[in-house]
Amino acid sequence: MALAVVVAMLGWIVAMIAWKKGRAPVAWFVYGAILFPIALTHALLLDPLPEEERAAPPSKLAVAVVALLIFGLLFAGSMTRMH
């Protein structure tokens, strides 16, 4: 369970850095959660996009899907410890 929380936090860090530079946060969350050191370096080295090319803020649906995935992982981890 703790691992899932750490992975989610690392993905969130990368997503917020990329979003402030105009990139799509959901894609960067997944990238950061899977390959944190590489994704963090990549996000920090990105140049900000011009206003007309910036990604829209994540939709409520995208945020809900990511939240459900995270909580699903947390729940699955807690269930395996019960057996």
Summary of the structure (lengths in Angstrom):
residues: 83
radius of gyration: 14.3
end to end distance: 14.6
largest distance: 52.5
contacts: 224
relative contact order: 0.17
helix: 78%
strand: 0%
